[in-house]
Structures are given as structure tokens and as C-alpha cells.
Amino acid sequence: MNEIITLNIGGTHKLMTTLQVLCSCKSTKLAEMFENYDQLQKVYENDQKGPSIFIDRDGPTFSNLINYLRNDRQEMPIFETTKDEH
């Protein structure tokens, strides 16, 4: 569960986190998706840093979500706009 995962978010943001963080909220779509990590299609890019998983979402918003999960859901992220917050 401590495997490091590289994510390509919307083609604009790359971030690394652990499988444990991605699966930390049981019964969510994110956890469900990464419970079968071995079956996910990996994207191999020219940067030679290994495979990444492409997620078609907004980069800054998704980064906030990952930080929220990293902090054990104790600290709500601060968004730039109310639109981003929703």
C-alpha cells in the first residue's frame, strides 16, 4: 500500500502520492479505481520517469483533494474561488 504512484492530472499537473493515500477514503470512486491499480492503464511518457496514470480532471483542484487526503481529512483545503470549492 505504500507504493508510490505518479498521476498526470488533466495533462497539466503531475503529482506523486502513495497508493495508501489514494485508497484512504473507502467507498469513494477514487479508492475504488486504485484498489485495482494493477489493472489500470499506465501511460508511458517521453520523460523516462516511469509510467503515470492519467486522470481527466482539473489539476489545481485535484491537487487540493490529494493534500486533503494526505492530511487525514483534518484540514479543509483553501480554494481560490467558490467555483473551485464546489
BELTAZI-V398643 format. One record per residue. SS is DSSP state (2 for helix, 1 for strand, 0 for the rest). PHI is phi in whole degrees, -180 to 180 (999 if undefined). OMEGA is omega in whole degrees, 0 to 359 (none if undefined). Layout:
BEGIN
ss:phi:omega
SS:PHI:OMEGA
SS:PHI:OMEGA
END
This chain:
BEGIN
ss:phi:omega
0:999:179
0:-93:178
0:-62:180
1:-85:183
1:-116:174
1:-100:180
1:-113:173
1:-109:186
1:-99:176
0:63:181
0:78:183
0:-116:183
1:-132:172
1:-118:175
1:-146:180
1:-119:177
1:-153:180
1:-100:176
2:-60:179
2:-60:179
2:-64:182
2:-65:181
0:-103:188
0:-72:177
0:-103:181
0:-56:179
0:66:172
0:-104:178
2:-62:180
2:-63:179
2:-63:180
2:-61:180
2:-63:186
2:-90:172
2:-64:178
0:-111:185
2:-53:182
2:-62:182
2:-95:179
0:-72:176
0:-77:179
0:-94:179
1:-104:178
1:-101:184
0:-109:184
0:-75:183
0:-79:176
0:57:177
0:-98:180
0:95:184
1:-76:174
1:-133:176
1:-106:179
1:-85:175
1:-124:186
0:-84:180
0:-140:177
0:-70:184
2:-58:182
2:-62:180
2:-65:180
2:-67:176
2:-61:176
2:-62:179
2:-61:180
2:-63:178
2:-64:176
2:-60:179
2:-67:179
2:-63:181
0:-92:179
0:54:177
0:58:180
0:-94:186
0:-123:180
0:-69:178
0:-69:176
0:-101:182
0:-102:181
0:-71:181
0:-135:176
2:-67:177
2:-62:178
2:-64:180
2:-64:179
0:-71:none
END
